[in-house]
Amino acid sequence: MATVTIIRGFSRGQFIHNQTFTLLKGLQKCKSGKQHVTVDGMALYGIPSARIKVKSEKDFVIDGELPVDEKIEKTPKTEKAQTARQIAAASKNNEAVSLLEDTTIPDIESNETDEEVVTRISDRFSVLNKLTLGARRGDIRALFVTGAPGVGKTFGVEQTLAEANMIEQFEGSKKRYEIVSGACSALGLFMKLYEYSSENDVLVFDDCDMVFQDETALNLMKSALDTSAKRRIYWNLASKLLDKKDIPNDFDFKGSIIFISNINFRKVRGEKMRAHLSALMSRSFFLDLTVSTFREKMLRIEDLVSNKGMLDQFRLSAKCSREIMAFLRENATKFNELSLRTVIKLACVAKTFDEDATEWKKVAVMSLCGNPLSY
């Protein structure tokens, strides 16, 4: 019987890293030209066989003999293959962190190195901060920001706006921005636009995707984001609520708007929705933070923890921080969600149990992972 150790590969959108399976078929090509190996899929999905996409023979190591009709030349034990086996062995003894620090996190869908991915993502978050500041100054009227949930989109925007507003708030001026989350009706949107209609005011809509499904709300947005010198907003319906709050049925909007969403607006399929969004996009800047794949999320998290001091606020020991990152790497595909929130939760539970690794790991498995793990 032959086994195969997948150094790096993908199966059904799941990243496979240094895992060993019973090999059913060797390297084969699909009609699309992509390559894969076929393994016993019981451990992955509870099915007899599963295909794992790989880029080349360097991405896996075969041990044992294949059936006669499936024999292929065995992959030589390259330096990478030896490192992969060391990582697999070390992970059983909780030593993975020291080895993984010297290796890359591969991604079969990209030819970028880890350093290039980190630089790309960091550059885009830097641009996000500058565009946010531009919105605060009134130079940028509208900005759409997309990216995977839990990678720091909202935090970056709010931090920039808070810093810009710090002096004015200290002097007793009103807060010049607001972050609106969740559901928002068309009338609610009109009222918010009025409240933050002055120059240098910023409205941030965080995951308020319901706005894009209401034609009245969309028309309000189009008016608010119009590129003309004067942006007049109208509410042509009777409203007791507007009367009660002494809000006029029309006003000039001079503020800026930032949309933060997990939706990739470029990939919306519905023709009607696409037409509306296209009208909004033509009036706005659009920034995709390019953090969506498993690999990009992991590299983003590691960069913030290692280089930006993300866990410093918890005052954990260096040893505990390393244990948290090792735990995150080893179980990344088993968490209910892989995001910055996951790291923060791990830090919270580690602090709750006074950095007792045995205890906090048990709790993390029970409360943060979808599958039971053993240590």
SULVEN-V222053 format. One record per run of one state. SS is the DSSP state (alpha for helix, beta for strand, coil for the rest). FROM is the first residue (numbers start at 1). TO is the last residue. If there is no record, write none. Layout:
# SULVEN-V222053
ss: <SS/SS>
from: <FROM/FROM>
to: <TO/TO>
This chain:
# SULVEN-V222053
ss: <coil/beta/coil/beta/coil/beta/coil/beta/coil/beta/coil/alpha/coil/beta/coil/alpha/beta/coil/alpha/coil/alpha/coil/alpha/coil/alpha/coil/beta/coil/alpha/coil/beta/coil/alpha/coil/beta/coil/alpha/coil/alpha/coil/beta/coil/alpha/coil/beta/coil/beta/coil/alpha/coil/alpha/coil/beta/coil/alpha/coil/alpha/coil/alpha/coil/alpha/beta/coil/alpha/coil/alpha/beta/coil>
from: <1/3/7/9/12/14/17/19/30/35/40/42/46/50/55/57/60/64/68/71/79/93/96/101/114/138/142/147/153/171/177/182/186/196/202/207/209/214/215/225/232/235/240/245/250/253/256/262/265/268/271/282/285/289/294/308/312/315/318/331/332/335/336/340/353/357/369/370>
to: <2/6/8/11/13/16/18/29/34/39/41/45/49/54/56/59/63/67/70/78/92/95/100/113/137/141/146/152/170/176/181/185/195/201/206/208/213/214/224/231/234/239/244/249/252/255/261/264/267/270/281/284/288/293/307/311/314/317/330/331/334/335/339/352/356/368/369/375>
